[in-house]
Amino acid sequence: MRIIPLIVLWSSLALSIATPDAPHEANSALRPCPDNCYGTPETWSVYSSLGRLKICKQPVLLDFAIHTPLEDATATVKLRMCTLSDERPHSNASSYKLAEQSSPDLPTCFPVNESKASLDLLTSHETGSAAMDDLRRAMDFLQQHLTDYVHCETTFLIGHVRGAIIAVYSGIAIEKSKTLPNIIQPLKEHFDAINATASSEPPKSVHIQLCEEGRNGDHTLGVAINTAGNISAVQESIQKWSRAACIKNQQEHSTKLRDITVYEATEYAIQGSKVVGSSNASSVRHPARDQIANSCRIATVVSGDSCGSLAKKCGISGEDLAKYNPSKSLCSTLRPGQIVCCSKGSLPDITPKPDPDGSCATYTIKSGDYCSQIAASNGLETSQLEEFNDKTTWGWSGCQNLAVGTKICLSRGTSPLPAPLTNAVCGPLVPGTNKPSAGQKIEDLNPCPLNSCCNIWGQCGITWDFCTPAVGPKGNPGTAPPGENGCISNCGVLVTTDGSPPSSFIKVAYYESWNWDRPCLNYRAEDISDTDYTHAHWAFASVDDNFEVVVNDTYRQLDDFLQLPQQRILSFGGWDFSTSPATFDKLRQAMSPAHVDKFVDNIANYLDKTGFDGVDVDWEYPGAPDIRGIPPGLKSDGPNYLAFLQKLRARLPPLKTLSIAAPASYWYLKSFPIAEMAKWVDYIVYMTYDLHGNCSRGHANLTETMYALSMIMKAGVDANKIVVGLLSYGRSFGMMDRAACINSLDDPACTFKGPDSTATPGECTGTAGYISNAELQEIIALESDDTLIDYDPPSDTAMVFYGSDWVSFLSDDSKARRTLLYREANLKGIVDWAVDLQEYTDDSLDPDNDDEGLSDTDPLAPCDDEYGAMEELDAAAGHIPEHCVTLYTLTALNGLLQTSIRNYTDIMSDGYDDKFDIYAESVVAQASLTLHKWVNTNGTNYFTCVVAETAVCCNVCRRSQRRSTECDYCFSGDCYHLAHSGDFGPPTQIQNKKVYNESEPCPPDYSRRGFGPDNPYGQSVYWTFSNETGFYADMESDTGIAKNKTKIGDYNRGNPCAPSSKPGDACWASGMDFGVPVIDNYSASDVANPKDIIQKGLENVQVLGPQIEGIITTLKLDGWVDDAPALIDSLSLPILMIASATEKMALVKKIAEKIDEERQKAFILAFLSAIFLFIPIIGEIAGAIGELADVGAILSMIGAAGNAGLDIYTIVDDPKNAPLAIFDLVLSPLALGDISKVKMAAQIRRGMRAEDVAKLGKSVESRMDTIDKVIGKCVAR
């Protein structure tokens, strides 16, 4: 079926999103949050507005240019963001370890001095709106990252969680990894004290600063908190600290945090860590090239410096400073980045020079930069920076609008390629991009799929926001006016109308062949003949395992369909067939190179045999990465689809049409080689409906439809091949505030319930969120006081407010307007989903209501057919005469019962004991595996750990380093030693290794693991309880394993030690868990044996067979006068449960042939499921469950929550369960001769909920569906 569930729509806004398969992609509607936080901001995702923070609910880190105000409407915003996640990033960012809490013993970024300091704590009197828990998360997240060594040179960062903001500015001389925890901890205590008060709302703003007279920007530290979501406010604080200015706010309460331990770099450490030309350089520097003989020793000015601090920095007197720098205005004109002489001589020339190839000298802007600082740091004037970059440099918008991460020129010369953006997917910003070749424009590098628009941020889309070309105030490439995103390639969204018109304008109607499943709104195929449609598509045919065409004609409409005067087209696939777990792979397999020829022949032969005029293929969707419940598509899907169409076109006669359905979604259409496909089909059904899940716009609004048309035409499809989608259904949503929505759908109070729609289902369609035009017209015709009709001209969408529901739909007037519009645009035609949704008719297949179009009833024919199996019965569903239904169904059920009893008897007499032994042994084996996995999944909550780290020399380690932590324990010195290799061979070189026992987090936290593989980590671990009581309580609750079945011991994960190894040998450093809970005193004899349950159940069911055979004889003689359907309803469930139990025991036998860890789980579940199905048969729930007293623990142990085996257990473990009541009735003596018992059992069965039947297993459910189909949908001969 083509109607997509609303839960899919909520996540499928796909008109303007980036491709998901790019390894560095993050900016898509399906990913509300940025990429994960690995590495420094240079590797993070880039965004152009703060709007991302409103939709991402995870902790986010961000940085930006400090001195470009975010609230300035004339500025272009560039934000670098990442988010907290357990996953690795989608980008190519290198991973790195996250440091633990600061410790005095941890290494530092540079040599430091420890001192005590008093910090200012300023707290506002106003309260904020963010939750205290969110603020704590933001604090923890920011501290976790800033205290990692990868951020040694990071001076500024912001943490954000749902409106709770914390920003840190740390001058380059502050050792963050050791200092910041000493500040954050008292800050947390401050908030804990607030939380303990009656009013636990956090203050609106908080500042902590190490800022005082005599401290320059290198030695200033500040923490700014805002709980009102105001990032601009914290930006202002950061700006002040970066200039060595202190926060002085009279509106904030001020106090002191005394004796805070602070770690600061020595002056020598600073001067040794920077090079000439760095904009962040501070203290004494030397030129990068050889010192010219008369050059002086230099120092660099930073914010807050004075001539006095510079003299101290140089280690000279003020008089000497004045002597070496004779300018009288020196002390009054100091600017950050400027260099001064600390000795005799002249200042060196530090101005950058062009590269030999003519390229300019480059520099990448950092978050704390501003033009005068960059210029001074490189011996330039600000005007020179503008001269070198205006009009030419990518992304340069001038000194008033610096963007972090922009690569600029510091000299004359050719402009460089821009610095890459991790999440860019198009244009020159894509990581790994090379310079354009001769004659190629830089803007044309890495074009978007489908020839869609690429904007200045390297994102693909098809809306005006992506497709409008414009440049920023300096006219530079890669820039845009404030508030715009500027298109750089494939720009424009206009639908071209200058192509050749089609030979004829067609109108296509889809016919839902299953519309008779609805209780009303039924529609005969023959009724299409009276419409003005030119083509009728039968929805849908499917494909079987032999790639044959399968058409379900349960309701006998196909013959009438094939008599229509219109072109009669057979449509394959549809949404349900393409996305159901049972069938999603059918079209993929049919179009694979191994099967495509057979599939093509089968289609062609079927069309020839039946007389269809053409075929339409609706695969939804090849290559799709994100359809729920099925695996991601394959890259080969699109090419195979194209090859299939080419072969099918060649095989079909010229007069047979070939068409496909294509999504109006960038996300899905990009996997179609659509331009090539268009060459081989007669037309493309373009599904311009269900465009998105946004409640405030119609799901087929005209604006987005025109964007979608522009997209497919830019992708290379001619207008005269496109048949545009119309629709005859609405999408409905439940409103939270009807009055607000009636006032305006843009009203902030107008929100909708979700993600699943809560709207009232239509009386016929019966699906919340999906309602037919016919049902809507009926609602409108009632003229109820709470029904309001509205129309939105820009989107050409009709809307109805009724009760608490809102729905958008296309009226007949809108359809007429669009049809005229598409005709004038030279499009091929229109297609309507679906003709049977448009209006109510008098059609019905109920002979008591209407016999229109049906032949006269013939005399009852004899019931001579034989259906010995349920599969045969299922195949005949819809073709069995009504008067034969009970006989045929009962015969098939009896055959199933007799086969099941024979098979189960054979199993019990031959091999049950062996299978039970395997079951018991599997349970015991699973206990050990389960305990080990549970400990390793939850270890950090209950243990402290020491990890045996095997270290190699640093030179060897770094050559093959895979993650930043891998060389944390490496050693300096010799990497190898020579060992004697025998009498005749040369010495063998052996790698030197050392083992260190390091205190590290317990699994699953591997953030500090060193040398060795990480899949899995091989280091041995020594475990010590930190919460023994909690461990055993949670262990038993989660796994079902009791404490008395465990002991403290050692667990071997694959240790390499030989049997002759001795304690202390180096081999014990890998593959072992020492001092960890392990299974003890738990054996197969502890597992309960349910053999007696099965034997008693077999004895009980023996009485059914003779009674059923007697009834079958009576039915054949037309002697049964009572309620025949009640016979089926009373017997079907017991027999199907018995059959399912037999099949599960057969599965047990099959699995037993090869047992491994995963098969152990399957074996246990199959065994228990078979037993559970037999429990109601013996009629003693309490006794049976008593004999399986450990079953609950076993199910927990193997992690069976949500499994079918556990579902059966929840049914049979209830003393009032329906299967038990039914068995009690039908297994009583001569029960089938007592019509009152039969009817009572049937009534119980009919009262069972579908979900409870489903819990009895797929076998029971599917066969019950067959029976329901046979007895509920029958025809007369």
Secondary structure, DSSP 4 states (H G I P E B T S, - for coil): -----HHHHTT---SS---SSSTT---BTTB-S--B--S-GGGSEEESSTTHHHH--S-EEEE--TTS-TT-TTSPP-EEEEE--SSPPSS-PPP-----S--TTS--SS-EEEEEEEEEEEEESSB-SS-HHHHHHHHHHHHHHHTSGGGTT--EEEEEETTEEEEEEE-TTB-HHHHHHHHHHHHHHHHHHHHTSS--PPBSEEEEEE--TT--GGG-EEEEEESSS-HHHHHHHHHHHHTTPPP--TTEEEEEEEEEEEEEE-HHHHHHH--TT-TT--EEE--SSPPPTTBPPEEE--TT--HHHHHHHHTS-HHHHHHHS--TTGGGS--TT-EEESSSSBPP-------TTSBPPEEEPPTT--HHHHHHHTT--HHHHHHHHTTTSTT---GGG--TT-EEESSSSBPPPPPP-TT--SGGGSTTPPPPPTT--GGGSSPPGGG-EEETTS-EE-SHHHH-----TT--TT---TT---EEES---PPP--SPPPSS-EEEEEEETTGGGSSS----GGGGGGSS-SEEEEEEEEE-TT--EE---TTS-HHHHTT-SSEEEEEEE-HHHHH-TTTTTHHHHHTSTTTHHHHHHHHHHHHHHH--SEEEEE-S-TT-S--TTSPPP-TTHHHHHHHHHHHHHHHS-TTSEEEEEEES-HHHHTTS-HHHHHTT-SEEEEE-SS----TTS-TT-HHHHHHHHHHHHHTT--GGGEEEEEESEEEEEEBS-HHHHHH-TT-TT--B--SS--SPPPTTT-BTTEEEHHHHHHHHHTT-TTEEEEEETTTTEEEEEETTEEEEE--HHHHHHHHHHHHHTT--EEEEE-GGGS---S----TTT--TT-PPPPPPPP------SHHHHHHHTTSSBGGGHHHHHHHHHHHHHHHHHHHHHHHHHTTHHHHHHHHHHHHHHHHHHHHHHHHHHHGGGTEEEEEEEEE-BHHHHHHT--SGGGGTT-B-S--EEEE---SSSPPEEEE--EEEEEEEPPTT--TT--SS-BTTB-B-EEEEES-HHHHHHHHHHHH---GGGEEEEEEESS----TT--TT-GGGGBSEEEEEEEE-S--GGGS---HHHHHHHHHHHTTHHHHHHHHHHHHHTT---S-HHHHHHHHHHHHHHHHHHHHHHHHHHHHHTS--HHHHHHHHHHHHHHHHHHHHHHT-HHHHHHHTTTHHHHHHHTT-TT-HHHHHHHHHTSTT-HHHHHHHHHTSTTGGG-HHHHHHHHHHHHTS-HHHHHHT-HHHHHHHHHHHHHHHS-B--
